[in-house]
């Protein structure tokens, strides 16, 4: 049994754009009386996810309970950022009942779990569970398929897959570390795609895992909070490709912040992002855009060539009306000048 005096922490991991922020927003709005705190670990200098969550802060999760750590992996900055952040949340009055940690889409979860073994916090917090959020359509498409023959076939058919991508290892480590997998966007995958995704996840999991289909982040909090997994004491059951390594890094990935002037038409910007993703192997684009003649700020979220945008809030009077986008790709695909040109800058 978990020591009930310890504050439970849920780690929410998953690939870029799988729906982690949407899930946390739902949990904030359906906390079942829990007072929540949220730590958002971004990849890139512009903190989009934290800004989204702060915009929907509630009494059960006020803005001061939402902490954003940008441009750095929590598991790489344990002493400098992770421990002080957790200690600050523990010192809040009233103290949170539960902490949610949204990892970067590029983060390996197991090193973060090891950070909970630090003496300064081990006696005060416990990892209640690790939730892996997986995009059903992406998994069904075979991007992380364990079938080596299929991967070789893809490599032969597509020049962009002429080497083993590190994204597959990120995905496999997230599944291996999880207590529950949430399969998002099942409507886009369809019944056949969901079945394919479930099979792929089962093939990667080191032990039987519950897999739940979730649309728009809607899941009963009782299903994923209060698991009592004490994951920090269960590391051997959560294998990683990087077990035994002295450290890890994220040099396979890079990001660049692109600033642009006001946009005339959101659909034109979305089209440029889609073209950029297809031609330059961009993994993720997220940020905000200023649209000429519109008082609202445009939220932009793209996963590969799939682009979504919506107006999220009015521009503040003292806020510069500029377009700022974080573009994330594998290291060799980041060319700031080419990216800027493709986005019309």
Secondary structure, 3 states (H helix, E strand, C coil): CCCCCCEEEEEEEECCCCCHHHHHHHHHHCCCCCCEEEEEECCCCCCHHHHHHHCCCECCECHHHEEEECCCCHHHCHHHHHHHHHHHHHCCCCCCCEEEEECCCCCCHHHHHHHCCCHHHHCCEEEEEEEEEEEHHHHHCCCCCCCHHHHHHHHHHCHHHCCCCCHHHHHHHHHHHCCEEEEECHHHHHHHHHHHHHHHHHHHCCCCCEEEEECCCCCCHHHHCCCCCCHHHCHHHCCCCCCCCCCCCCCCEEEEEEEECCECCHHHHHHHHHHHHHHHCEEEEEEEECECCCCEEEEEEEECCEEEEEEEEECCCCCCCCEEEEEEEEHHHCCHHHHHHHCCC
